[in-house]
Amino acid sequence: MSVVNAATSHRAAPAVAASATAPAGVSLRSSHPALVSVPASVVVPAGAGTAAFTVKTTRPRTTTNVTITATANGQARSVVLTVKR
């Protein structure tokens, strides 16, 4: 995934657990929060495998890779977002 300059992008939290009959909280973390901000957490609805969230970026000096990590139930999944100048 990549975004150019400062932008707002909508992403889906990576699946970190099998779909459940109850909603599940997923914590989110950016490896570079000054460049890419994500909400602290999202809720995956019961029976769903993902939850949408908004990613906000600021313009980097150079193209930068930022890792976004989703964690739930002791499991973590990551995705790299490339923010281009």
C-alpha positions in Angstrom: 0.0 0.0 0.0 1.1 3.5 -0.6 -0.1 7.1 -0.3 1.4 10.2 -1.8 2.2 13.4 0.2 -0.2 14.2 3.0 -3.4 12.3 2.7 -6.2 10.5 4.5 -6.7 6.9 3.5 -9.2 4.3 4.7 -7.8 0.9 5.5 -9.0 -2.4 6.9 -7.5 -3.9 10.1 -5.7 -7.1 9.2 -7.5 -10.2 10.5 -5.9 -11.2 13.8 -8.5 -13.7 14.9 -11.2 -15.9 13.5 -14.6 -14.4 13.2 -16.5 -14.6 16.5 -20.0 -14.4 17.7 -19.1 -11.3 19.7 -17.4 -8.1 18.7 -13.6 -8.0 19.2 -11.4 -5.1 20.1 -8.2 -4.7 18.1 -5.4 -2.3 19.1 -3.5 -0.5 16.4 0.0 1.0 16.4 2.0 2.9 13.8 5.8 2.6 13.8 6.1 6.3 12.9 3.1 8.1 14.6 4.4 11.5 13.6 4.1 10.6 10.0 1.2 8.1 10.0 -1.5 8.3 12.7 -4.0 5.5 13.3 -6.7 5.2 15.9 -5.7 3.5 19.2 -8.2 0.7 18.5 -11.1 -0.5 16.4 -13.9 -2.9 17.0 -14.3 -5.8 14.6 -18.1 -6.6 14.4 -19.3 -10.0 15.4 -19.0 -12.4 12.4 -16.7 -10.0 10.4 -13.1 -10.7 9.7 -12.0 -7.0 9.4 -12.8 -3.5 10.5 -12.2 -0.3 8.6 -10.3 2.6 10.0 -8.8 5.9 8.8 -5.1 6.5 8.4 -3.9 10.1 8.4 -0.4 11.0 7.0 1.8 14.0 6.8 4.2 14.8 4.0 7.6 13.1 4.5 10.9 14.5 3.5 11.7 11.3 1.7 9.6 8.2 0.8 9.2 6.3 4.0 7.9 2.9 4.9 5.7 2.8 8.1 4.5 -0.4 9.7 0.9 -0.5 11.0 0.4 -3.3 13.5 -3.0 -4.7 14.7 -3.1 -6.8 17.9 -5.9 -8.9 19.4 -6.1 -11.9 21.6 -2.3 -12.0 21.9 -1.9 -12.2 18.1 -0.4 -9.5 15.9 -0.5 -8.8 12.2 1.4 -6.0 10.4 1.2 -4.2 7.1 3.7 -1.8 5.6 2.4 1.5 4.2 4.7 3.4 1.9 4.3 7.2 2.2 5.7 8.9 -0.9 7.0 12.4 -1.0 
